[in-house]
């Protein structure tokens, strides 16, 4: 009697449910009248008989095998003849949520960079997130669930990251117009990778709903060069940048260290700043001389405010008077 009691299952439910589990298979058991199917939020149940999908239940709740499931599966052999002896079926429970996964390159990707003269290319690392969900139950059963008891998020992550390096190289090379500012083209790079990865997991019955590159990381020496280049661009010219560096060093006390090396560094920076100041003073002096020469080349004023020495009317000597004493001619 106990044998018959144990060979049938009274409850069909996802016994091993975990958030990181994509599907779990309930099998090797028989169902009979009085058995129940329990579906929780975020779960679908796929009934299979002899490897063929016979029904899919998507609404959460507690289903009675006889009154709610048998009519749905009325084509199954034995269901319409009283269903007293029990029937062996498989039920695949599917997690319907969207999975969010963090990713990162396993090693640096060498991107061709002819302008940098690097033999192996510019080594770049990247990280971000992607999202996926199950969308095709038939493909899922044919290619994965048919041979596996369960499938985890890590299984999908392994498959995706195995080809991610190649796709990053492909789309960085195509869309990375500025290798030192890849983030500016991050949207185009992410979009291209999303399309390729979606095709990669299509045969698994899944679809990629989002892919995002969070950041691109350069080697330290390259990052320092990028930062320095950006600083130069912000200052506007190298001479001002050097002056700012000297001022910062003096303010932080770095020029007051002990030892010949520190003194020599301070002298060199001071001389550099002095040379720049002398150069600026010479340029200013040259500009002032040019302005003075321009003013001296202007024609002199013919009248200085005092009258002429001789009267223009009668020729009488007037010695700078305002009126001629001989003829009365106005002279100023």
C-alpha positions in Angstrom: 0.0 0.0 0.0 2.8 2.4 0.8 4.4 1.6 -2.5 1.4 2.9 -4.4 1.2 6.0 -2.2 4.8 6.9 -2.8 4.8 6.4 -6.6 2.3 9.1 -7.1 2.8 12.8 -6.4 0.1 14.8 -4.8 1.7 18.2 -5.4 3.6 19.5 -8.4 5.6 22.5 -7.4 9.1 24.1 -7.9 10.8 22.5 -4.9 14.3 24.0 -5.5 13.3 27.6 -6.6 16.2 30.1 -6.5 16.5 33.6 -8.0 19.5 32.6 -10.0 17.8 29.5 -11.5 16.4 29.9 -15.0 14.5 26.6 -15.1 14.0 23.5 -13.0 12.6 20.2 -14.2 10.0 18.2 -12.3 10.2 14.6 -13.6 10.3 10.9 -12.9 7.0 11.0 -11.0 3.3 10.2 -11.8 0.3 12.3 -11.4 -3.3 11.1 -10.6 -6.7 12.4 -9.7 -6.4 14.7 -6.7 -2.9 15.9 -7.6 -2.4 19.7 -7.6 -0.1 22.1 -9.5 1.1 25.1 -7.5 2.5 28.1 -9.4 4.1 31.0 -7.6 4.6 34.6 -8.9 7.3 34.7 -11.7 6.8 31.1 -12.6 5.4 29.3 -15.7 4.8 25.5 -15.9 5.3 23.5 -19.1 3.7 20.1 -19.2 5.4 17.5 -21.5 4.2 14.0 -22.4 6.5 11.8 -24.4 8.7 14.8 -25.0 6.0 16.9 -26.5 4.6 20.1 -25.1 1.0 19.5 -24.1 0.2 22.6 -22.1 1.7 25.8 -20.6 0.3 27.4 -17.4 1.3 31.0 -16.7 -1.0 32.3 -14.0 0.0 31.9 -10.4 -2.3 29.8 -8.2 -3.3 26.3 -7.1 -4.6 24.2 -9.9 -6.6 20.9 -9.4 -5.4 18.2 -11.7 -8.9 16.7 -12.3 -11.0 19.7 -12.8 -8.6 22.3 -14.2 -5.7 20.4 -15.8 -7.3 17.3 -17.3 -9.7 19.3 -19.5 -6.7 21.3 -20.7 -4.7 18.1 -21.4 -7.7 16.1 -22.7 -5.7 14.8 -25.7 -3.4 12.8 -23.4 -3.9 9.1 -23.4 -5.7 7.9 -20.3 -6.9 11.3 -19.2 -10.3 10.9 -20.8 -10.8 7.4 -19.4 -11.1 8.2 -15.8 -7.4 8.8 -15.1 -7.3 6.3 -12.2 -4.1 4.5 -12.8 -1.8 7.6 -12.9 0.2 9.1 -15.7 3.9 9.9 -16.0 4.6 13.4 -17.2 7.4 16.0 -17.1 6.8 19.5 -15.9 9.4 22.3 -16.5 9.2 25.3 -14.3 10.5 28.5 -15.9 11.6 31.6 -14.1 10.0 34.4 -16.0 11.8 37.4 -14.6 14.5 39.6 -16.3 17.9 38.6 -15.1 20.5 41.4 -14.5 24.1 40.2 -14.7 27.4 42.1 -14.2 30.3 41.3 -16.6 33.9 42.2 -16.9 36.6 41.3 -19.4 38.7 38.4 -18.2 41.9 40.0 -19.6 42.9 43.2 -21.4 41.8 43.5 -25.0 44.6 44.7 -27.3 43.0 47.2 -29.7 45.0 48.2 -32.8 46.4 51.7 -32.3 48.9 52.6 -35.1 49.3 56.2 -33.9 50.8 55.0 -30.6 53.4 52.6 -32.1 52.4 49.8 -29.7 53.4 46.4 -31.2 50.5 44.5 -29.6 47.9 47.3 -29.6 46.4 49.4 -26.8 45.4 47.1 -23.9 41.9 48.0 -22.7 39.6 46.5 -20.1 35.8 47.0 -19.8 32.9 46.2 -17.5 29.2 46.7 -17.4 25.9 44.8 -17.2 23.5 42.9 -19.4 19.9 41.7 -19.0 18.1 38.7 -20.5 15.0 36.6 -20.2 13.5 33.3 -21.5 11.2 34.0 -24.5 11.0 30.8 -26.5 10.0 27.7 -24.6 10.3 25.3 -27.6 13.9 26.4 -28.3 14.7 26.1 -24.6 13.3 22.6 -24.4 14.9 21.4 -27.6 18.4 22.7 -26.9 18.8 22.9 -23.1 16.0 21.5 -21.0 15.8 18.3 -22.9 19.2 17.2 -21.5 19.5 19.3 -18.3 17.7 19.1 -15.0 18.2 22.8 -14.3 20.0 25.8 -15.8 21.5 28.7 -13.9 22.3 32.4 -14.7 26.0 31.6 -14.5 25.6 29.1 -17.3 24.4 31.9 -19.6 27.1 34.3 -18.3 29.8 31.8 -19.2 28.4 31.4 -22.7 28.2 35.2 -23.2 31.6 36.1 -21.8 33.3 33.4 -23.9 32.7 35.6 -27.0 32.5 39.0 -25.4 36.2 39.9 -25.9 35.9 39.3 -29.6 32.7 41.4 -29.9 34.3 44.3 -27.8 37.3 44.3 -30.2 35.0 44.3 -33.2 32.8 47.2 -32.1 35.5 49.3 -30.4 37.5 49.1 -33.7 34.4 50.0 -35.7 32.8 52.7 -33.4 35.7 53.8 -31.2 36.6 56.9 -33.2 38.7 58.2 -30.3 40.6 55.5 -28.4 41.3 57.8 -25.5 37.6 58.7 -25.1 35.7 55.5 -25.8 33.0 56.4 -23.4 31.8 59.1 -25.8 31.0 56.2 -28.3 29.9 53.8 -25.6 26.2 53.9 -26.7 27.0 52.8 -30.3 29.5 50.1 -29.0 26.9 48.7 -26.6 24.2 48.7 -29.2 26.3 46.7 -31.7 27.3 44.1 -29.0 23.7 43.8 -27.9 22.6 42.8 -31.4 25.4 40.2 -31.8 24.9 38.7 -28.3 21.1 38.4 -28.8 21.7 36.2 -31.9 24.2 34.2 -29.9 21.6 33.1 -27.2 18.7 33.0 -29.6 19.0 29.2 -30.0 18.9 28.8 -26.2 15.3 30.2 -26.2 16.4 33.5 -24.6 16.7 37.1 -25.6 19.1 39.9 -24.5 17.0 42.9 -23.5 19.8 45.2 -22.5 23.6 45.5 -22.7 25.7 48.3 -21.2 29.4 49.2 -21.1 29.8 50.9 -17.7 33.4 52.0 -18.2 36.6 51.4 -20.2 39.8 51.1 -18.3 43.3 51.9 -19.6 46.7 50.8 -18.2 48.0 53.3 -15.6 50.6 54.9 -17.8 48.1 55.4 -20.6 45.5 56.8 -18.2 48.1 59.3 -16.9 48.8 60.4 -20.4 45.1 60.8 -21.1 44.7 62.9 -17.9 47.7 65.0 -18.8 46.5 65.6 -22.3 43.1 66.7 -20.9 44.8 69.1 -18.5 46.8 70.7 -21.3 43.6 71.2 -23.3 41.9 72.8 -20.3 44.8 75.3 -19.7 45.1 76.3 -23.3 48.8 76.4 -23.8 51.9 74.7 -22.4 53.6 77.8 -20.9 50.6 78.5 -18.7 50.4 74.9 -17.7 54.0 75.0 -16.6 53.4 78.1 -14.6 50.4 76.5 -12.9 52.5 73.4 -12.0 55.2 75.6 -10.5 52.7 77.6 -8.5 51.0 74.4 -7.2 54.4 72.9 -6.3 55.3 76.1 -4.3 52.0 76.2 -2.6 52.2 72.5 -1.5 55.8 72.9 -0.3 57.2 70.5 -2.8 59.9 72.9 -3.8 61.3 73.1 -0.2 62.5 69.6 0.1 65.9 68.7 1.3 68.8 67.6 -0.9 70.4 68.6 -4.2 67.8 66.8 -6.3 65.0 68.9 -4.8 66.9 72.1 -5.1 67.8 71.4 -8.7 64.2 70.6 -9.5 63.1 73.9 -8.0 65.9 75.8 -9.8 64.9 74.2 -13.1 61.2 75.1 -12.7 62.1 78.6 -11.5 64.3 79.1 -14.6 61.6 77.8 -16.9 59.1 80.2 -15.4 61.6 83.1 -15.5 62.4 82.4 -19.1 58.7 82.5 -19.9 58.3 85.8 -18.1 61.3 87.4 -19.9 59.9 86.2 -23.2 56.5 87.7 -22.4 58.2 91.0 -21.3 60.2 91.2 -24.5 57.1 90.6 -26.5 55.4 93.4 -24.6 58.3 95.7 -25.1 58.4 95.1 -28.8 54.7 95.9 -29.0 55.3 99.2 -27.1 58.1 100.1 -29.5 56.0 99.4 -32.5 53.3 101.7 -31.1 55.8 104.5 -30.4 57.2 104.3 -33.9 53.7 104.4 -35.3 53.0 107.6 -33.3 56.4 109.3 -34.3 55.7 108.7 -38.0 52.6 110.9 -37.8 53.2 114.4 -39.5 54.1 117.2 -37.1 51.6 120.0 -36.3 52.4 123.0 -38.5 51.1 125.5 -35.9 52.2 125.3 -32.3 49.7 127.9 -31.0 52.0 131.0 -31.3 51.9 133.3 -34.3 54.4 133.5 -37.3 57.5 135.7 -37.2 56.5 137.8 -40.3 53.1 139.1 -41.4 51.8 137.2 -44.4 50.0 140.4 -45.7 52.7 143.1 -45.6 55.9 141.2 -44.6 56.4 143.3 -41.5 58.3 141.5 -38.7 55.8 140.7 -35.9 57.8 138.4 -33.5 54.9 136.1 -32.6 52.3 138.9 -32.0 48.6 138.1 -32.6 48.1 141.2 -34.9 50.5 142.9 -37.3 51.5 146.3 -36.0 51.9 147.7 -39.5 48.6 146.6 -41.3 46.5 145.2 -38.5 46.4 141.6 -40.1 45.2 138.9 -37.6 48.1 136.4 -37.3 46.7 133.7 -35.0 
